Amino acid sequence: MNEVSIIGSGPAGLTAAIYLARADLKPVVFMGLEYGGQLMSTTEIENFPGFPDGIMGPELMERMIKQAEKFGAELIYETVKSVDFKGNEKILITDNGKTYKSKSVIIATGATAAKLGIPGEAEFWGKGVSCCATCDAAFYRGKTVAVIGGGDTAMEDASFLTKFANKVYIIHRRSEFRASKAMQKDVLSNPKIEVMWSSNVLEILGEEKVKALKIKNSETNLETEIELDGVFLAIGHYPSTRYLGNNVKLDANGYVIPIEYTKTNVDGVFVAGDVNDSRYKQAITAAGQGCMAALDCEKWLSTNS
């Protein structure tokens, strides 16, 4: 039986692995088949401390993986499909039917940005298509971008992007926003922002990078193309928690609820990263929570050995 199992291989899971491995607890990390989290599909990262010239997302994750392995973490490239946390032994079952037992568990499976599912989206992901304005806005200084969505996140992203971009389109499929009135007022009074109401994005166009969007107005059925340099999706995130079933307490949107610091409602089970964070969603905050979960888990193990 393992002392601690970490489910997830993004910044949260790998940071937890580094701390626990250095504490000689020999953590087992369930990496999944698509390991590394959202940063594996990110290009240059300029806001992660320690890299003044920036670093590519995949390179950052590969460095974290090597660091975890260096200190003795065991990496298993399988996906956890179900768990049973009812007993003292925490049971994890992977996609190939293997069963693993552990004294403690850190849940760090992150979240996935909601996608449009249109042509060009996957092709230009990280090449003009993003889901994080905070991360990527600085790349669009003096350029034209679009934000897709109509909620609070879309309003926040659009306002933030105006600090860098010359022009920001908000493309919304309805004729009114879902965002708070205060946020709407700020957006609608900003001269850099133009709203395209009742509009659906049909296709993202480009060559090596995004060049334009094909839009259809649902009221007039007219199709148009707008030239731009970047597209920001602000239509939500989905926490990767389906495999947990009812084993831990989740909120209405499926995020794991920490009861105290990183502790969940299940004794010996902890949480870190975007799987419980619907607000910040940054690599550095996920890594920080990974550290916190590791320290909480190490303390728990020392009193429950």
C-alpha positions as CSV (number, residue, x, y, z in Angstrom):
1,M,0.0,0.0,0.0
2,N,1.3,3.4,-0.9
3,E,1.8,6.1,1.7
4,V,0.3,8.8,-0.6
5,S,-1.2,8.8,-4.1
6,I,-1.5,11.9,-6.2
7,I,-4.1,12.0,-8.9
8,G,-3.1,14.5,-11.6
9,S,0.1,15.7,-13.2
10,G,-0.3,19.4,-13.7
11,P,1.5,22.1,-11.6
12,A,-0.5,21.2,-8.5
13,G,0.1,17.4,-8.6
14,L,3.8,17.6,-9.6
15,T,4.6,20.3,-6.9
16,A,2.9,18.1,-4.3
17,A,5.0,15.2,-5.6
18,I,8.3,17.2,-5.3
19,Y,7.5,18.1,-1.7
20,L,6.4,14.7,-0.6
21,A,9.3,12.9,-2.4
22,R,11.8,15.2,-0.7
23,A,10.1,14.2,2.6
24,D,11.0,10.6,1.7
25,L,7.3,9.6,1.5
26,K,7.7,8.0,-2.0
27,P,4.5,9.5,-3.6
28,V,2.9,7.7,-6.5
29,V,1.6,10.1,-9.2
30,F,-1.1,9.0,-11.5
31,M,-0.2,11.0,-14.6
32,G,-3.0,10.1,-16.9
33,L,-2.4,9.5,-20.6
34,E,-2.5,13.2,-21.4
35,Y,-0.1,14.2,-18.6
36,G,1.0,17.7,-17.7
37,G,-2.3,19.5,-17.5
38,Q,-3.4,22.5,-19.5
39,L,0.2,23.8,-19.8
40,M,1.0,21.1,-22.3
41,S,-1.1,22.9,-24.9
42,T,0.2,26.3,-23.9
43,T,3.0,28.1,-25.9
44,E,5.1,30.7,-24.1
45,I,4.6,31.5,-20.4
46,E,5.9,34.8,-19.2
47,N,4.3,35.0,-15.7
48,F,5.7,32.0,-14.0
49,P,8.4,33.2,-11.5
50,G,12.0,32.3,-12.3
51,F,11.9,32.6,-16.1
52,P,12.5,36.2,-17.0
53,D,12.7,35.3,-20.7
54,G,9.6,33.1,-20.6
55,I,9.3,29.3,-21.0
56,M,7.2,27.1,-23.2
57,G,4.4,25.3,-21.3
58,P,5.5,21.7,-22.2
59,E,9.1,22.5,-21.2
60,L,8.0,23.8,-17.8
61,M,6.0,20.6,-17.2
62,E,8.8,18.4,-18.3
63,R,11.1,20.1,-15.9
64,M,8.6,19.6,-13.1
65,I,8.4,15.9,-14.0
66,K,12.2,15.5,-13.9
67,Q,12.3,17.2,-10.6
68,A,9.7,14.9,-9.1
69,E,11.5,11.9,-10.4
70,K,14.8,13.1,-9.2
71,F,13.6,13.0,-5.6
72,G,12.0,9.6,-5.9
73,A,8.4,10.1,-7.0
74,E,6.9,7.1,-8.9
75,L,5.1,8.2,-12.0
76,I,2.3,5.9,-13.3
77,Y,1.0,6.8,-16.8
78,E,-2.5,5.5,-16.2
79,T,-5.8,7.4,-15.7
80,V,-7.8,7.0,-12.5
81,K,-11.3,6.1,-13.5
82,S,-12.9,5.5,-10.1
83,V,-12.1,5.6,-6.4
84,D,-13.4,4.3,-3.1
85,F,-12.6,6.4,-0.1
86,K,-15.0,4.8,2.4
87,G,-12.4,2.8,4.3
88,N,-9.0,3.5,5.9
89,E,-7.5,2.2,2.7
90,K,-8.1,4.5,-0.2
91,I,-8.7,2.5,-3.4
92,L,-8.0,3.8,-6.9
93,I,-8.9,1.9,-10.0
94,T,-7.3,2.9,-13.3
95,D,-8.4,2.7,-16.9
96,N,-6.7,-0.7,-17.5
97,G,-8.5,-2.3,-14.5
98,K,-5.6,-2.1,-12.1
99,T,-6.4,-1.5,-8.4
100,Y,-4.1,0.6,-6.1
101,K,-4.3,1.1,-2.4
102,S,-3.1,4.2,-0.5
103,K,-3.1,5.6,3.0
104,S,-3.7,9.1,1.7
105,V,-4.7,10.8,-1.5
106,I,-4.2,14.3,-3.1
107,I,-6.8,15.1,-5.7
108,A,-5.1,17.4,-8.4
109,T,-6.9,16.6,-11.6
110,G,-7.5,20.2,-12.6
111,A,-10.2,21.6,-14.9
112,T,-10.7,21.8,-18.6
113,A,-11.8,24.9,-20.5
114,A,-15.1,24.6,-22.3
115,K,-14.6,24.6,-26.0
116,L,-16.8,25.7,-28.9
117,G,-16.1,22.6,-31.0
118,I,-15.7,24.5,-34.2
119,P,-13.2,24.2,-37.1
120,G,-9.9,25.9,-36.4
121,E,-10.2,25.8,-32.6
122,A,-8.0,22.9,-32.0
123,E,-5.6,23.8,-34.8
124,F,-4.9,27.3,-33.4
125,W,-5.0,26.4,-29.7
126,G,-2.0,28.2,-28.3
127,K,-1.5,30.0,-31.6
128,G,-4.0,32.7,-31.1
129,V,-6.8,30.8,-29.3
130,S,-6.6,30.9,-25.5
131,C,-8.8,30.5,-22.4
132,C,-6.7,32.7,-20.1
133,A,-6.7,36.5,-20.7
134,T,-4.6,37.0,-17.6
135,C,-1.9,34.7,-19.0
136,D,-1.8,35.8,-22.6
137,A,-3.1,39.4,-22.8
138,A,0.4,40.9,-23.0
139,F,1.0,39.1,-26.3
140,Y,-1.6,41.2,-27.9
141,R,-0.4,44.7,-27.2
142,G,-1.6,47.0,-30.0
143,K,-3.6,44.2,-31.7
144,T,-7.2,43.2,-32.2
145,V,-8.8,40.3,-30.2
146,A,-12.2,38.8,-29.5
147,V,-13.7,37.4,-26.3
148,I,-16.4,34.7,-26.7
149,G,-19.0,34.7,-23.9
150,G,-21.5,36.8,-22.0
151,G,-20.9,36.2,-18.3
152,D,-18.8,37.8,-15.7
153,T,-15.6,36.1,-16.9
154,A,-16.1,37.4,-20.4
155,M,-16.6,41.0,-19.0
156,E,-13.5,40.7,-16.8
157,D,-11.4,39.3,-19.7
158,A,-12.6,42.0,-22.2
159,S,-11.8,44.8,-19.7
160,F,-8.4,43.4,-18.9
161,L,-7.5,42.9,-22.6
162,T,-8.2,46.6,-23.3
163,K,-5.1,47.4,-21.3
164,F,-3.1,45.8,-24.1
165,A,-5.2,45.4,-27.3
166,N,-6.3,48.3,-29.4
167,K,-9.7,46.7,-30.2
168,V,-11.7,44.0,-28.3
169,Y,-14.8,42.4,-29.7
170,I,-17.2,40.6,-27.4
171,I,-19.1,37.9,-29.4
172,H,-22.2,36.7,-27.6
173,R,-24.8,34.3,-28.9
174,R,-27.7,36.1,-27.1
175,S,-29.1,39.6,-27.3
176,E,-28.2,40.4,-23.7
177,F,-25.4,39.5,-21.3
178,R,-25.7,37.2,-18.3
179,A,-23.0,39.2,-16.4
180,S,-23.7,41.5,-13.5
181,K,-25.1,45.0,-14.3
182,A,-22.0,46.7,-12.9
183,M,-19.7,44.7,-15.2
184,Q,-21.9,45.3,-18.2
185,K,-21.8,49.0,-17.6
186,D,-18.0,49.1,-17.5
187,V,-17.8,47.0,-20.7
188,L,-20.5,48.9,-22.7
189,S,-18.9,52.3,-21.8
190,N,-15.4,51.3,-22.9
191,P,-14.5,52.8,-26.3
192,K,-12.1,49.9,-27.1
193,I,-14.9,47.3,-26.9
194,E,-17.4,46.4,-29.5
195,V,-20.2,43.9,-28.8
196,M,-21.5,41.6,-31.5
197,W,-24.9,40.5,-30.3
198,S,-26.8,37.4,-31.3
199,S,-23.7,36.1,-33.0
200,N,-22.2,32.6,-33.2
201,V,-18.7,31.8,-34.2
202,L,-18.7,29.3,-37.1
203,E,-14.9,29.0,-37.7
204,I,-11.5,30.2,-36.6
205,L,-9.4,31.1,-39.7
206,G,-5.7,31.5,-40.1
207,E,-2.5,30.1,-41.4
208,E,0.3,29.7,-38.8
209,K,-1.7,31.9,-36.4
210,V,-5.2,33.1,-36.1
211,K,-6.2,35.7,-38.7
212,A,-10.0,36.0,-38.6
213,L,-13.3,34.7,-37.3
214,K,-16.3,33.6,-39.4
215,I,-19.5,34.8,-37.6
216,K,-23.1,34.3,-38.2
217,N,-25.8,36.5,-36.8
218,S,-28.8,34.4,-35.6
219,E,-31.3,37.2,-36.2
220,T,-30.3,38.2,-39.8
221,N,-28.6,34.9,-40.8
222,L,-25.8,37.0,-42.3
223,E,-22.3,35.6,-42.2
224,T,-19.3,37.9,-41.9
225,E,-15.6,37.6,-41.3
226,I,-13.7,39.9,-38.9
227,E,-10.0,40.2,-39.0
228,L,-8.2,39.8,-35.7
229,D,-5.1,38.4,-34.0
230,G,-6.4,36.5,-31.0
231,V,-9.5,34.7,-29.6
232,F,-10.2,34.2,-25.9
233,L,-12.8,31.7,-24.8
234,A,-14.8,32.7,-21.7
235,I,-17.5,30.1,-21.7
236,G,-16.6,28.3,-18.6
237,H,-14.4,25.4,-17.2
238,Y,-15.3,21.9,-16.2
239,P,-13.5,20.4,-13.2
240,S,-12.2,16.9,-13.8
241,T,-14.1,15.3,-10.9
242,R,-16.5,12.8,-12.5
243,Y,-14.3,9.8,-11.5
244,L,-14.8,10.8,-7.9
245,G,-18.5,9.9,-7.8
246,N,-19.9,10.8,-4.4
247,N,-16.7,10.0,-2.5
248,V,-15.9,13.6,-1.7
249,K,-18.0,16.7,-1.3
250,L,-18.4,18.7,-4.5
251,D,-20.1,22.1,-5.1
252,A,-23.0,22.6,-7.6
253,N,-20.5,23.0,-10.5
254,G,-18.5,19.9,-9.6
255,Y,-15.5,21.5,-7.9
256,V,-14.1,19.7,-4.9
257,I,-14.9,21.7,-1.7
258,P,-12.0,22.0,0.8
259,I,-13.2,21.8,4.4
260,E,-10.1,23.2,6.1
261,Y,-7.2,24.5,4.1
262,T,-6.6,21.6,1.6
263,K,-8.4,18.9,3.5
264,T,-11.6,17.5,2.0
265,N,-14.5,16.1,4.0
266,V,-12.8,12.6,3.8
267,D,-10.0,12.0,6.4
268,G,-6.7,11.6,4.6
269,V,-7.9,13.0,1.3
270,F,-6.6,16.5,0.2
271,V,-7.2,18.7,-2.8
272,A,-5.1,21.2,-4.8
273,G,-5.2,23.2,-8.0
274,D,-7.9,24.0,-10.5
275,V,-10.0,21.0,-9.4
276,N,-11.1,23.2,-6.5
277,D,-10.2,26.7,-7.8
278,S,-12.8,28.3,-10.1
279,R,-11.5,31.8,-9.5
280,Y,-7.7,32.2,-10.2
281,K,-6.9,29.2,-12.5
282,Q,-3.2,30.0,-12.7
283,A,-0.2,27.7,-12.9
284,I,1.4,29.5,-10.0
285,T,-1.6,29.3,-7.7
286,A,-2.1,25.6,-8.6
287,A,1.6,25.0,-7.7
288,G,1.2,26.9,-4.5
289,Q,-1.8,24.7,-3.5
290,G,0.1,21.6,-4.4
291,C,2.7,22.7,-1.9
292,M,0.0,23.3,0.7
293,A,-1.6,19.9,0.1
294,A,1.7,18.1,0.4
295,L,2.5,19.8,3.7
296,D,-1.0,19.0,5.0
297,C,-0.8,15.4,3.8
298,E,2.7,15.0,5.4
299,K,1.4,16.2,8.7
300,W,-1.6,13.9,8.5
301,L,0.6,10.9,7.8
302,S,2.9,11.7,10.7
303,T,-0.1,11.4,13.1
304,N,-1.9,8.6,11.3
305,S,0.9,6.1,10.6
